[in-house]
């Protein structure tokens, strides 16, 4: 028997001295343990910021044939062959190393046949090829009853088992279907339920990597990377919710957004080529009684696609126009891309050249590729001084009065082939390569943009990014990129947004109606219904496609669209409450049912329903020409939102869903805050609040602040505990730090309404 390695312990890190490479286990918390092997790569994590280690008791025992490291939440076994096996406190296996040999899918294919297959345009499984000596893989045992989630917004289904994916950010114009290995984001965190027991694995490596989630074999899944250190985190928890909370503790949580950003946002590539067209959109929103809080400006507002410019030929006075829209209740969200036009007379390019801010070829020349402006240079966002420069550049936009900034093309996308791996990028202040820094390019751009907006606006920054890495949720909202007007994409929206939520990203959305291709009245209608609870609510389409504004198809599309926009604004206080909770526990607003009901085997691969928080269940129609559907209701009693009919859970029900109906259910004995009917989210605090009761017994904690700045971090917020018991209503102000408090609170019960008035002298509410 091979002898166990010697080891040394320093604080909460144990280093095991194996013959080839040392292996370290670092206990960060009772439920988070880092596994690390140095393979020649230096540099700090981009996903994890600050010291996440807490004082944690653990025990290391030599059992004879393996070491056993035990915390109050996890047990990790490590043997002489470097196998790492993880168990929960009850001895249930969570993550165990696979002991056998991988079974390659194409192991019998000779090289001649392989070349013929590739010449025909087919791909041979990437996992069969070890790229170079820096390649490594981690192979884990897959149980017959194991479900795999996460990985951000990879295409396909909620349960990722049986598929394979790459982590390499790319702007792929192909229709996004479940066979695509990668799109815009690389978020290498996976969550699992092994025989019903939850765990998480986060692989913190920015190099190109690969997940095989049991495609190659039913007996294992594996992670592989072309380079970088072996660096992954084992994440435990009593429930899937605990795992998400622990993961977001590690990589950060979506901060509380400005309240207005939860309102409806209208966009189209082409609007911003004309001031008159933008105004016409705003006028039509008002004319058609459609609530709206923002219009997005795509690349055509710029002067020749030069970033941080505004075309004065199209906008005589951009600042005045932005101010005018703001006076109408509409914020402007302009787009910014990373490519800086190669033009010596353009100040941003000249500044970048003078200060050495752009990435370079190995020969030391500024690297040039084509994007929207034509020949362009690319800021080296890995460097702190470049991020500071970029942050300061945003002052051009914030001085205009914009509400936020939408950043795009930041994979980075290029029109003349991918950037070569050896192009010189910096890892902070150390020269590195595109090979290492590609996947965090968008992350660093988002961080720079967030930093600039925070300093310049004094408000919670509103940044939207297409490309991201793990941890980008600290700085930016995300959307799923250039989807298409096709039914498979509305179907894919639910698992994409739910897996983003499980991966730490709570402020998420899709382009409603589809970005590319042409939508239809039915598809647009079902899309606004399906997306109405997605945190980011934006309708966006490409130039040259059929228009898809709410009025584009006439009636009944317009009336149905209006109905759901008005419903959305009623729910904004609830969504805002969920964000206030998420900022402390990391749990997403939009959730797969498995997050709330992990013990229910029926919901572990449910793709066409989702929940909003704990108590709202949404089951949209996502198939063409369907006018009814089967809805699965989990445990509990459920109330149909539209007709108050009550259903017991743990069953399938058949629900009629004509074109104007979104199947929507509220868990019995739930209280929901109910916003006012408004055209725009108010910038002044509400003085009244209404709650809707679904049942005779319920309690709810409601959050209130100014919805704009960071004063809440200093205690300037209120919390209200609203309880209903047998029809009696009580309101307690549990934290009072924000003025004004609600002067009246009304609770709409099934059979009556009760209004309580604030008694300032006693700081209490009385009927």
N, C-alpha and C positions, 0 to 999 in steps of 0.2 A: 504494500500500500504506500502510495506517495505521501511523504510527510507534509503536514500542514506548514504553511509559511510562517516565518517569524513576523512579529508586528511591533509597532510602537504607537503609543497613544499620546496625543497632544490635545488637551481640552476635549472637544467633542468630535475630533477626527481621529480615526484609526487607520494607519497605513500598514497594509499587508505587503511584505516583501517577497513577491513571486520572482522566479528566475528571470523572466523576460521583462515584465513591467510591474511596477508597484500598482496596487489597487487601493483606493481610499474609500472608506465609508465615513460620511460626515452626518451627524445627527443635527438637523436644524430645529425640528420640533418633534414632539412624540410621534407625529403622523407624517413627517417629511424627512427622508433620508437621501442624501446625494451619493451617487456612485460615480467615481471619477478615476480616470487613468490618463496621465499626461502622455501625449503623443506628439509633442513638439510645437504645439500651438499656444501662444501667449495671448493675453488680452482678457478684459473683463466681459461679463455677460451684458448683452443689450436688452435682454428680457427682464432680468432681475436687477433691481437697483436698490442699493442700501443693504445693510446687514440684516438678513432674515433669520439669523440664528437666535434662538431663545435658550435660556438655561434649561437643560433637559436631563433628567436622570435616565441613565441606561446602564445595562449590564452586558459585559462580554464574557462568554463562557467557552472554554475549550472542552468539547464533548468527546474528544478522541478522534473522530473522523470528520468533524467540521467545527467551525466556530459558530456561535450563536449570539447575535447582538439583539437585545430585547429592550424595547421601550414600553410605555404603557399602552401603545396603540399597535405596534408592529413587532414582529420577530423576523430577523433576517439571518439566514444560514449561508455560510461561505465555506466551500470545501477546498481541497488541495488542487482541484482542476479549475478553480476560479468560477465555479457555478454559484450564482446568486439566486437564492430562493426566498420568497417573501410570504409571510403568513399573517393573518390578523390575530387578535388576542385570543380567539377561540380555536386557533390552530387551522383555520380554513385557508387553503392555498389561494394566494392572490396572483403572484407573478413568480413563475418558476422557470429556470433555464431548461431548454430542450437538450436532452442527452444524445439524441441520435444524429444522423447525418441528414442534411437537407436533401429532398428529392426534387431535383430540377425538372421542371415541366418538359423541357426539350433535351433531356440528357442523351437521347438516342439520335439526335439530329446531327449529321456530319457537317463539316464546315462548308462543303460545296452546296449542300441543300440549304444551309442557313443563308448563304449569299443569294441564292435564287429566291428564297422567301422574301428577303429584304429588297431585292431588285423589283419585285412585284408590288412593293409598297407596303408590305406587312412588317410588323415589328416582332422581333424575337424578344422574349421576356428579358427585361433589363436586369433582373436580379440574377441572371445566370452568369453575368460577366463581372469579374472583379476588375475595377478600373485601373488600379495601380497599387503600389505597396502601401499607400496611405489608407486604402479602403479598409473598413471594418464592418462587422455586423453583430447584432445582438438578437439571438433567436430564443423565443419564449414558447413554452408549452401552451397549446390551445385546447381547452376542454370542450367536450361535445356541447355542453350548455354554457356558451360564453358569447357575450354580445359586446361589440366594440363601437365606441362613439368618439366624437371629437374631430380633430384635424382641421378645425376651422370650417371654411365654406367649400370644401372639396365637393365636386359634383356627386350626384347619385342619391342614395337612400340614407336614412337615419342610421341604421346599423351598417357599419362599414365592413363587416365580416365578408370575406370572399372577394374583396377588391384590392387593388394595389394603387399606390399614389406616390408621386414625387413631390418633394419640397424644393421647388425652384420657381420663383415668381415669374410669370410669363403672361404677356398680352396675346392670347390665342384667339384669333377671329373665328375659329370653327364654332359651330353650334355646341353649346355646353351640355353634353349628355353624360350619362354615368360612366362612360368608358374613358373620359379624359383623365389623365393622370395628374394634371396640375393646371391651376389657373393663377390668379393674381396674388395669392397670399400663401405664406408658409408658416403654419402654426403647429409645430410638431408636438402636440399634446394629445394623448389618447386616454379615454376613460373606458373601463371595462366592468362588466358584471360577470364574474366567473362563478357559475353555480349559484347565482344570486348575490354574491359577495363583491362589494365595490372596491375599485382601486383606480389609480391614475399613474401614467408614466409621461414625464416631460423630458424630451431629448433636446438639450440646449446646445445646438450646433447650427451655425449659420451656413455651412457648406451644403452643397446639394446632397439630399438624402432621400431615402426611399422607405416606404412602409408597404410591406406585404401583409395584409390583414387576413391571412389564411387562404389566399388564392392558390398559392403553390401547393399547400397541403392543409388538410383538416386538422393536422396534429400540431401545427405551430404557426405563429406569426413572427415576423422579424422586422427589425429596423436596420438599415445599412446607410453608410455615409462614405463619400469619396475621399474625405479628409477630415481633419479636426480631431480634437480630443474625444475620448469616450467620456461623456458627461451627461448623466441622466438622473432624474429625481423620481424616487418612489413616493407616491402620495396615497396615504390611507385615509380612512374615515369610516364612521359607523354607517353612513349612507352615501348615495351619490351626491346629495347636497353637500355633505361634509367634504367630499373630494373636491367639488367645485370651489367651495369656500377656501380650502387649503391651497388649491392651485392658484387662486386669485390673490391669496395672501402672499404667495411667492412672486408672482409676476405683475401684480397690481390690478386695481379695479377701475372700471369705468367711473369717472367722477360725475358728480351730480351735474346735469346739464342746465343751461338756461331753459326756463319753462317753455318759451315760445318755440324752441326747436322741436317740440313734440307736435307742433301744428303741421298742417298740410303745406307741401312745397311743390311748385310747378316748374317744369324745366323742359327745354328742347334745344338741341344743337341747331342753332339758326336764329333763335329769338334775338340774341344780343347783337346781331348784325344791324339792328335798326332800333333806335329809341322809340319810334312810333309803334313798332310791333310789341315791344315790351309793355308799353303803356296800354296797348289794346288788350293784352292778356290780363293786366290788372283790372282794366275796366270791365272785361267780360266776367271776371270772377265776381266782381261786385254786382254787375247787372243780373247775373244768374243766381245770386244769393248763395255763393259757394265760399265757405270759410277758407282762408289762405293766409299764411304767414311769411312766405318767401318765394321769390323767383330766382332761379339759378341762371347765371350767365356763362355760356360755354365759350370756347376759344375765340369766337369771332368778335368779341368786344375789344380785343387787344389791337394794337397797331402792328399789323403784319405778324401776328402771333408772338410778338416780343413780350415776354413776361414782365409784369410790373409796368405796363403801359396801358393807356386807354385811347382808343381811336377817336380823335377829336373831329374827324370828318363825319363820324356817325353820332357822336355825342358832343354837342357844342359846349356843354358844361356838365361833365359827368357827376361832379359832386352835388350840384344842384338837383340833377335828376334823381340821384340816389336818395337825397334828402326828401324830394317830393314823394317818391315811392314810400319812404318810411312814414311820411305824414299820412299816407293812405293805408297804413298798417302792413306794408309789404317790405320785408328786408331783402337786400340784394346779396346773393352768394356767388362771387365770381370764381372761376376756375383758375388754377395756376399749375403749370407743368414744370418739370425740372429742366428741360432743354433750354439753353440760353443761345439765342441766335448768334451765329458767327458774323459779327458786323462791327468793325473797328469804331464806327461812329455811334454805336449803341452803348450807353453808359454802363449797363450791367455787364455786358461782355467785356468792356474795357476795364472795369473794376476787377472782374474775375481774373483777367490776364495779368494785370498789374500786381495783384496780391497772391497769384499762384493758387487760385481757389478751385480750378478745374482738374478733373482726373486726367491722367497722362498715359501715353503709350510707354512700353518698356524703354524706348529710346529717349524718353524725356520730353516728347512733344505733346501738346494738348490733344487729347483724343477727340475726334469729330465723327459724328454720325448724324443721320437725318431724322428729324421728327417734324412736327407741324411747322416750325419756322424755316425749315430747310436745314442746311448744315448747322449743327448745334454742338455746343460744349456742355459738359455735365458737371454741376457742382459736386465737390467731394464731401458729401454730407457726413462721412465718418469723422471728419475733423471738427473739433469744438469751435474753432474760429470761423469755419465756413457756415456752420449752423447759426452762429451768432449773426453773421452777415446776412444770411437768408431771413432770419427772424426780423432783423431791422428793415429789410426790403419790404416786408409786409406793411410797414407804416404807410407806404404809398396807397394801399388799399384801405387800411383802417382810417386814414385821414379822409378818405372819400366817404366814410360812414358805413362801410359794408357790415353786414351782420355776422359773417363768418367767411371761411375760405375753403374751397373744394379743391383738393389736390389730386392729380390724375397722371397717368402715363409714367408712374414712378416705380415701375418694377425694376429697372427702368426699361420702358418700351423704346425700340429703335426701328427705323424703317429699312435700314440697309444691313440686315443681319444682326445677330446677337453681339453684344460687346464681348470681345475675346476674354478668356479667363485671366490672361496675364496683364491686362490693362491695370495700371497702378491706381488703386484706391487706398485711402488711409484708414486704419483701425485706430480711432482716436488720433494720436500724434505719431503713430508708428506706420511706416509704409507697409501696405498689404496688397491684395489683389482683388480684382472683381470676383474671382472664384470664391473668396471668403465673404465679401461685403455685399454681394448682389442681393441676397435675401433680406438684408436690413436697410437697403437704400430707402425704400418707402417709409420704413419705421423712423429713420433718422430725419427724413424730410418732414414727417408729421410732428416729430418732437420739436424741430426748429420752428415750424409754423405755430404750434401751440404756445411755445415760449414767447414768440413775438406778439401774438394776439393777447396773451395774458398781460404782458407789460403795457401794451398800447391801449387796450380797451378797458382794463380794470374789471373785466367781467369773465365769466367762465367761457373759455374759448370754444368756438364751434368750428371744428375742423372735420372734414370728410375726406377719407383717403381710400384709394382703390387697392394699393399694395400695402402689405403689413407683415409683421413677424409677431411672435408671441410677445406680449407686453405692450403692443401698440395701443391696446385699449385704454391705456393711461392718458393718451394724447388725442385720440381721434375716434370719431364715428366711422363706420365702414359701410359700404354697400357691396353687393356681389358682382359688380362690374357689368360688362356689356352683354346682358342677356338678350333674348329674342322674343318676339311676339308669337309664341307657340305654346301649346298646351303643356308639353313636357316641362317647360320652364316655370309655369305657375305651379305645377306639381312639385318641382324640385325646390321651390322657394321655401316650403315648410321645413324639410330636413336641413337645408342649407342654413337658414336662420337659427334653427334650434341647435345645430352642432356648433355654430359660432357662439351661441350663448353658453354651451357647455365648455367652450374653449376660452372663456373669459370675456368675450365681446358681447356686451349687452345692447349697445346702441347700434342697431343694424337694420338694413332694409334692402329692397330690390328696386329696380326701375319698374314701377307699376305700368302695366300695359306692354312692357317689353321695350328694350332700346332699339334693337335692329329688327328688320323685317316689318311686316304690316299687321297691326292688330285689327280686331273686329269689334263690333258693339258687344257681342256676348263675352268675348275674352276680356275686354276692358272692364266690363261690369263685374265679372267673376273675380277679376284681379283686385279691384278696389275693395271688394268684400273680403277676399282672402287676406289682403295686406293691411286692413284697416287697424289692426292692433300691432303691426310691426312698428317698433320705436321710430325708425326713420321712415317717413311717409312721403315719398317723392314720385311723381309721375315724370318720366324722362324718356325722350325718344331721339333717334338719330335724324340728321338732315336727310331729306329724300324719301323718308318713310311717310306713310299715311298719318295725318295729324290725329292725335289722341287726347286732346284736351277734353274735359268733361262734356262740352257742348258739341264736340265734333260729329257725333252720331245722332244728334237730335234726341227726340223722346222715343222710348222711355229711359234711355241711357242717362240722360242729364238728370232726371228726377231721382233715379236710383243712386247715382253718384252723389248727389246733394244729400240724400238721406243718410248715406254712410259717412260723409264728411261731418255732418252735424252730429252723428253718433260719436265719431272720434273725439270731437271737442267736448262732449259730455264726459268722456272717459279720461281726458287729460289729467285731472287731479289724481285719479287712480294710478295712471302710468307714472306720474311724478312721485307718488308715494313709493312705488316699486323701485324707482331709481334711488330714492333716498335710502331704502333698505339695501339695495344692491351695493351702494357705495361703502357699506360696512360689512356685508356678508358675501358679496360677489355673485349672488344668485341672479340669473338673468330674468329679464322682464318676460320674454317670450320663451316658453319652455316645452320640451317634449314631455309627453305624459309620463315617460319612464322616470323623469327626475322627481316628480311628485309621488309616483306610485311604483317604485322599483320592484316591489314584491309581486306585482301583477304581471304575470307572464304574457298577457294579451297585449300589453303596451310596449313591449321591449323592441318591437320593430314596426311600430305604428307610424306611418309616413304622412297621413292626410288629416290629422288632427293635431292641435297644440293647445297649450294653456297659457293664460296671461296671469302671472302670479300663481297662487295656490287654488283659486276658487272660480276662475272663469275658463270655460272650455269652448273652443272654437273648432267647428268642423265644416270648413268651406267646401263648396263645389269646385273641383279643379279638373273636371272632365267635360268635354264638349257635349252639349245637348242634354245634360242630366238635369232632371227636375225633382229628384229625390235622392236620398242616400241613406246608407246604414251608418249610424253613429254608435260608437262604443262608449258607454258611460262607466267609469271606474267606480270604486266603492263610494258609498254615500248616497244621499238623495239629491236629485238635480232638478232645477226649475228651468223650463223653457223661457228664455228672456222675453219672447214675443207674446206668449199667451198665458204664462204663469202655470202651465200644466206641470205637474210634478211626476218624476220618474225615479224609481229605485235604481241604484247602480249595479255594477257587475253584470251588465247585459247589453246586448245590441238592440237598438230601436230603429225603426224606419221613419225618417223625417221627410216631409214634403219640403221642397226647396225651389219654389218658382224663381224666376230670374231675379226678383227683388228681395229674396230672403237669404240671409246668411244664418245657417244653423248655429245657435248660440245658447249656451247653458250656464247657469250660475249655481254653484253648490248651495244647497239649502242652508239656512242660517248664516247667510253672508250679508255684510253691510258693504256698500260701495259708495264712495264719494261721487257726487253727480254734478259735473260742471254746468255752468250757465250756457245758454245758447248764444254764441258770440260769433263774430266774423273773423276776429283775430284774438290771439292770447293777449290779455291786458298787461300793460307794463306797470300798472298800479295794483296794489294788493286788493284781493276780494275782501269785502266786509261781511259777506254771508256765505254759508255753505249748506248744501243739501246732501243728505245721504239716502240711498235707496236700500230698504231692507227686503231681503228675500227669505222670509220666515219670521217667526215671532221671537227668536232668541239668537242674538249675535253680538259680537264685539269687534271693534276695529280701531286701530291706531292710525291717526292721520297726521301728516307732516305739513308744515307751512313755513315758508320763508319768503324773501323778496323775489325769488325766481331768477336772479340775475348775477349777483356778485359772490364773493367769497366770505361775506360777513357771517354766514352760518357757521363757519369754522371757529368763530369766536363766540358761539352760543346764541347768535341772533336767529332763532327759529322757535316755533311753537310745536308742541305735540298735544293732540287731543285724543283722549280715550272715549269712544262712543260705544255705549252698551245698550242693548235692547233685551229685556227679559219679560216674557209674557206680555209684550206690548208696551211695557213701561220703558221710558227712555232716560238715560243718564249721560251727561257729558262732563268729563273731568279734564282740566287743563293740566297735563302732567309736566310740561316744561314751557315756561313763558319767558321768551327772550326776544320776541319780535313784536313790533307794534305796526298796525293795529291787530288785535285779535279779532276773530269773527264776532260781530255784534249779535247775530242770530244764527242758530244752527237748526235746520229743519230735518226731521227724519220721516221719510215717506214709508209708512208701514203698509202691509197688504190691504188693510181696511180703513186706514186713517192716516193723517199727517200730524206730527207733533212738532211744535216750534219752541225752542228754548232761547232765552235772551240772556246776554252777558251782564252780570252784576259786577261792575268794576270795583265796588267797595269791598266785596268779598271774593273777587276773582273767581267767580263760579257761574254756572249756568242754571237758570231757573225756568220752569215751564210757565 
